[in-house]
Amino acid sequence: MKDYLLLFRGSLDSADVSPEQMQKSMMKWKNWMDGLAVENRVNVGQRLTVTRATISGTVKRVVDGPYIEGKEIVGGYMMSKADTLEEAVELAKGCPIFESGGSTEVIEIAAS
């Protein structure tokens, strides 16, 4: 099996949903990830905060803060296992992020 990185962009904004809606969403994520873990398809995954900085250019300019649209911000990641990219994409299609209009990027990790 190969390793894949799943990047989750956009999701529910905790400021716009009730605690009950957030709890329901979190349970969907937990159930999805638990199902992948039972199949030995997930290594690790975590939600990310909006606290971030970008370092760029030869002068190593630092820009802190998310200055892009919320739907473009990487809100979490997961390491997954699959035999092919197509299989990894099918696993990713079960992600609850699509219910709130988010997206998932699937990237194969180069073998070392």
N, C-alpha and C positions, 0 to 999 in steps of 0.2 A: 504494500500500500504506500501511497505517496501522502505527503503532508500538504495541507492547504491552509492559507490564512483567509478568514472571512472577516471583512471590515463592514461594520454596520453604520450606515449613515442615516441620520434623521430618526425620530421616534416620537413617542409621546412627550410633550413638554410638561413637566411636573407642575408648572405654574398654571396650566390650563385644564387640568383634570382633577377630579375628586380623589381623595385617598382610596376610596373603594375601586375606582377605575384603575388607579395605579397598581393596587394590590392584584386586581384581576389580570392586568397586563404582565406583572412580574411572575404570576403563577403560570401563565402561558409560556413565558421564557423558560422558567424552571422546568416545566414538563417537557418542553422541546429538547432542552439540553440534557435532561436526565435520560430521555429516550435515546439520544445519540450516545451518551456515556454507557448505557447498558449494551449497546451494539459495539462498544469500543471504537467509536468514531470521533470522539472529542478528547483533546488533551487538556486544554485550559481555555478559559474565556472570562472576560471581565467587562463591566461597564466602565466607561471613561467619564471624567468630569469635563466641564468647559474651561477649566483652568489650563492654559497651554501657552506655549511660546514657539515662534518660528524663527530659526536662525538661517540667514541666507546671504549669498554673495561672498566675494572674496574678502570683504571687510567684516563679515560675520555679523551683519545687522540683525538685531533682535527685535521682533515685534511680538508683544504679548497680548493675548486676548483673541477671541474668535471674531475676526472681521469678515466672515463670510456668512452666507445664509445658513440658518440652522439645519436645513435639510442636507447641506453639504458637509457638515461637521461629522467627523468620525466619532460616534458615540459609544462604540464598543468593538471588541474583536473576539475571535475564537479561532483556535487551532483545531483543524479537523483532519480526518484520515479518509481517503477514498482511493479507489484504483485508478480513476480517470477524472479529468476535469468535468466531464459530463455528469459523472456520478456525484461529484462534489457539488455541482450546481443543483442537482436534484435534492440533495440533502439540505442545501441552503434554502430551497423553495418552501420548506416547512417552517421557516423562521417567522415568528410573530411580528416582526418589524413591518411587513408588508401591509398589515391591517391598519397601520397609522400612516401609510404613504411613504415609508422609508425605503431604503435600498440596501442591497448586500453585494459587495464586490468579492469575488472568489479568485484567489491568486495562488498558483502552485509555488511551493517553496522548493528551491533548487536543492538537489541532493548534495550532501557534502562529501 
